[in-house]
Amino acid sequence: MKVDVLLGLQWGDEGKGKIVDVLTPKYDIIARFQGGPNAGHTLEFEGIKHVLNTIPSGIFHPEVINLVGNGVVIDPLIFKGELDKLAPYNIDFKKRLYISKKAHLILPTHRLLDAASEAAKGKNKIGSTLKGIGPTYMDKTGRNGLRVGDIFSENFKEKYQALVEKHIGILAHYEGFEYDLNSLEVPWLESLETLKTLEAVDSEHFLNKALLEGKKILAEGAQGTMLDIDFGTYPFVTSSNTVTAGTCTGLGIAPTRIGNVVGIFKAYCTRVGSGPFPTELDNELGELIRKEGSEFGATTGRPRRCGWLDLVQMRYAIMINGVTELSMMKSDVLSIFNKIKVCTHYLVNGEKVSDFPFDVNDIEIIPFYEEIAGWNCDLTKLRDYKDAPQELKNYVSYLEKQLRVPINVISVGPDRTQTLSKLS
């Protein structure tokens, strides 16, 4: 058996949670492989909207196991809050939700370090969600971190205190930064008791045994390809590998075990926070897309920057990830336009460029657009792709030709029922 991978191809917020939820019935295990509570995966069905931060998006399907992998960083307090929000839905977490013992813990002092560091950057802020993600990954690579498995050890308090004292020493260097650690620490320590009630496993053994038993596994990514620590728009990136390769290190899966790679993208493009965005529409058009698409962060509430679809960036993301099929989200948002623009190339120093440049932060990029006829009609009531307007089908065909990967799923609204399959 192979592990299929589902991930975002842009700057995050592509709609991964919805597609994972739609695909979950085909799988036995859904496994998150990186990121932390900076993610906001939104699922909507039966008139209810759910936002998941750390818990995999297959949690609402009773026959499916959900695993938080070793590549994920966990804030026990936020995690407890997620569980509390899901309590009314009678989900048996002890049977359906497993956590890797090797997943690292986000401490209260990690959040303080994140806030202090971001404040010190001034105008050069990265746009952190201030969840402590970056400092936690720094401790992981610096070999100082605490992991889920540590909370069961007898000397956990000593390990915890040693790391906190190190962080307090670092915080002392941020002049004028004030904080109340006790108010953060008490509820955090209490939340560890909730974490202890869940099944902590050696996830690499768990998943590889499941593969040998013929179980079907879907790996769920967070954020998006352009936020990858190696291949994203550095330094305006997250602290983990958001690409397909992150599945291997984030779950303990060998590269030869990777199967289909499903790339999720919006019919247009968005970005939250700072950093380059070649096709950004910092004008009335961008505001129109933001309003129509309700483009505000599911986790932070921050308004998303909006722009036309960027095929230079998309081709790059498809190449890096080895994408085998695509899912296009939020097609319904573009229904307000008679004409749609798509960026096919960049102009850099007067030269036509089709490859994504090394550093897009310090160079002037002029997007080269092609214009395509829009469908200018409501798509939200569509339930079969065969009934879609010809202009939408033309847009899909155009993108498939440009990207050389099939678009098998087209989303026409937030609900799981508003999902069209081209294969059916």
N, C-alpha and C positions, 0 to 999 in steps of 0.2 A: 504493500500500500504506500501511497504518497501523501504528503501533507500539502494541501492547497493553501494558498496565501491570498489574503485580501488586504489591500493597503491603498492609501491616498497618493495621487500623482501630482498634486499641486501644493499649496501651502497649508494643508489641513482643512478641516471643516467641509470636506467633500460630500459627506453623507454615508460614511462607512458603517455606522451603527445600523442604519435602516437596511442596508443590503446584507449585512451579517444576519440580522433578524429574519430577513426573507429567505436566505439560503440555509439557515440553521437546520430545518427539518431533513436536509440531505446528509447531515453529519452526526457523529456520535459525540464529538468533543469540539468545543470552541476554546481556543487558547490565545490569550493576549501575550504578545512577546516583547513589548517595550513600552516606554513612556510611563506616565503616572497620572495623578489627578488633575494635571493640566489639560487632559483630554476631556472632551464633552461629546459623547456619542448619543445622539438623539434618536429615539424610537417612538413611533406614534401608531396606535391601533386602538380600536373600539372607543374612539373619542378621547383617549387619554395620552398625554405626552410624557415620556420618561427620558431623563437625562442620566446617563451612566458615565462615571469618571474612571473607575478602575476595574469594576466588574465587567467581564466579557458580555457582549451584546446578545448572546444566546440564552441568557438566564431565564427568559420567560417561557422557554420550551421545556416541559417537565421531563422529557426522556433524554435530555442532553446534558453531559457534564461540561462545566465551565471551569477553566484553569487559568489562574494568574501566574504567568511564567517568571522565571528567574531574571529576565531582562527588565521587568517592571519594577518601579520604585513605589512603595506603598506608604501612605500616611494613615496610620490606624484610626485616627479620629475621623478623617474624611470617609474612610472605608466604613466605619460604624454608621456614619450618617447615611451612606448609600443603603446599607442594610435596613436601617430604620425606615427609610422612604419606601422600600419594597415590602416591608412587613405586612401591609394590608392585602397583599396579593398571594399570601399563603405559599410562598416559595420555600421548599425544603432545602435550605442552604447546606446543611450538613451532608446531604446526599448529592447535591448538584454543583457545589462550589468548592474547588480545591485551590490551595495556594502553594507555590514553590517555597521550600525552606531557604532557597538561595536568593529570593527576592529581597532587595535592600529596603530598609526602613527610613522614612523621612521623619526626622526629629523636629521638635519645635524650634530648636536652634538653627536647623537648616533653613527654615522659613525666615528667621530673623536675618541670617546671613544673606539670603536672597534679596530681602528688602533693603538691607544696608548697602549691598553691592550695587543694586539698581539705582538707588538714590544718589550714590556717589558718582555715577556715570553722567548725570545731568542730561544734556542734550543728546548724548551718545547712547541713550538707553536702548537695550536690545528689544524690550517689549515683553519682559518676563511676566508670567502669570502670578509670580510671587508665591508659588506653592512649595518652594524649596527643592525643586527638581534638580537644577544645576548643581547646587552644593552637595546634594546627595550623591549624584553621579561622580562628583569630584572626590568625595570620600571613598567611593567604590574603587575608582582607579588609583587613588592614593593609598589603598589598602588599610583604611581606617574605619570603614563602614560597619554598620550593624545589620544583620539579616534576620528574616522571620524566624529561622531556626534558633537564633540566639535567645529569643524570649523564653524558650523552654529550658535554658541552661541555668545552673545554680548561681553562676557569677554574672548574670545579666546586668544587675544593678551596678556592679563595678565597671563593666564594659561601658554601660550607658553614661555613667558619671564621668569617666575618663574622656569620652568623646565630647560631652557637654562642656567640660572645662577647657578643652582645646578650642571649641567654638567661641566661648566667652573671651578667651585670649585674643582671638581674631577680631571679634566685635569691638574690642577696646581700641582698635586702630581706626575705627570710623568715628571721627570727631563729631560730637553732637547727636549721635544716634542713640535714642532712648528706647528702652523696652522693659516689659514686665514679664520675665520668664515664668514666674510662678503661675500666673493666670493661664499661660499656655500649657504648662507642663502637667498640671494636675489632671485636667480632662484627657490629655494625651495618654498618660500612664494608665488611667482607668480604661481607656479604649482598648488597651492591650488584652484585657480579659475577654473582650468580644472576639478578638483575633484568635485567641487560644481555643475558642470553641469550634473553629473551622478545621477542616482536614488539611494539615500541612504535609506535603509529600516531596520526595525526591523527584521532581517533575521530569527530569531527563529520562530516568528509568521508567516512570509512569507512562510517558508518551511513546517511548520506543517499544515497550511491551504491548501497548495498545495497537501499534502498527503491526506487530507480529501476529496479533489476534485478529487482524483484518478490520480494525476500527477506522472509520473515516474521520479525519481531523482537519479543521479549518483554523489557520493561524490568523489572528486579527491584529492589524497594526493600528497605531495611533499617530496623530499629527499627519504630516505629509512628506513626500519625497524631498521637496525643496526646503524642508527644515532638518534634513539629515545632517548630522554632525560632520560627515566627510564630504557629502555630495550636494548639500544644500547651499543657500546663499550666505555662506559664512562671512562674518560672525553672527549674523542674524538668524540663528538656527536653534534647535533644541539640543539636548545633551546626549541623545541616544541615536542609534542607527535605525531610521524609520523605513529603510528599504528592505527588499527581500532577504538580503544577506543577514539582516538583524534577526530573522526567524531562526537561523542556525544557532547564533550565540544567545538569543533570548529564550530559547526553548530546549536547546541541546539536541537539535535535529541535524543530521548530516546533510550536506548540500545535495547528495544523490537522492535524498528523500523528498525533495521539493517537487511538487506536481504542477497544477495549474496556478497561474498568478493572475488574480483579478485586480485590475487597476480601476480605481474609482475617481471620476472627475466631474466637475460641474460643467454645464453647457457654456458657462462663462468662467470668470476667475475671481477669487477673493484672497485677501490676506489680512491677518490681524497683527497689530503691533508694527514695530519699525522694520526697516529693511527694504531692499529694492523690489520693484514691481513694475516691469517694463510696460505692461498694457493697462496700467491703472488709469481710470477715468476720474480724475479729481475735478469733477464738474457736475452739472445737472444730470447728465446721463448716468454717472456713477451713483448719484444719490437716488435716482429713479430705480436702478437695479437693487440698491440696498433696501429701499422701502418695499418694493415688490417681492423681494426674496427674504424679507425679515432677516437681513444679514447682521445679526448681533450674536456675539459669542455665547454658546450654550453654557459655558462655565463662568466666564468673566463678565458677560453682558456688554463687552466692548463692541463698538460699531466696526464692521469689517470694511476694509477698502475693497472696492469693486472695479472690475475691468473686463475687457473682452478676452475670449479664449486665446491662449498663447501656444501655438503649435511648436515653436522652437523649444519652449520649456517642456511641452508634453512629449515630444519625440525623445528628448533627453531622459525624462523620467521613465518612459517605456523601455529605453535601452538599458538603463541602470538596473531596472527591476526584472527584466526578462518577461514582461507582461504578455500573457497569452490571450486575454480577452478583456474587454472594457465594459464598464457600467457608467452611463451618462446620467447625472443627477440634475434636478431642478430645470428640466426643459420647459416646464410651465412658466417659469419666471420670464423667459424671453418672449412669451406670447404677446407682450405689450409693444413689440417692435415690428415695423414693416420690413426693415432691413437689419441684418446682423453682420457685424464685422468679426473677422478672424485674423489674428496675426500669423503670417506664414514665414516671415523672415525679419531679421533686424538690419538696420543700417548703422554701422559702427565706423566712425571716421570716414564716412562716404563709401564704405565697402559693404556689400550685401553679405550677411552672415546667416548661415542656417544651423550652425552648431552653437549650443549654449556656451557663452564665454566663461573663462576662468573666474573673473572677478567683475561682477556687474554693479558693484557699489560705486566705483570711482570712474566709470566711463559713461559717456552719453550714448544712450540707446534710443534710436528712433524706430518704432515698430512699423513694419510694412504690412498693410492690411489688404485683404480681399473682402468684398461685400457679397453677401448671400441673401436671398429673399427669405424673409421671416414668414411664420405661419399666421401670426396675428389673430389667433382664436384661442378659446379656452381649451386646455388639454386635460384638466383635472378630472373630468368624468370618463376619460378613456379607460377601457379595461382590456383592449386588444390592439396590438400594434397594427394589425391589418386595417383598423379603422382610423389610423392616424392621418392627418392632412399630408398631402404629397410634399409640401414644403419642409415638414419635419423629416420625412423620409429622405428627402434630398440632402438635408443638412447632415443626417447620419451617414449617408453614402459618401458625401464629400469628406467628412472626417475620417472615415474608414480608409478611403483612398490616400489621404494625406498621412495617416498614422500607420497604415499597413497592419492594423490589428482589428478584429471584428468587435463591434459594439453589440453585445448580446442583450443588455438590459437598459431600458430607458425609464427613468423615474419622472412622473408627471404630477407629483404631489407628495406631501410628507407621510401620508398613511401607507402602511404596508400593502394595502390593496391597490394603491396608485403606482403600480410597478408593472411595466410592460416587458414581456420577453419576446425577442425577435425570433427565438427558436421554436416557440409554441405554435 
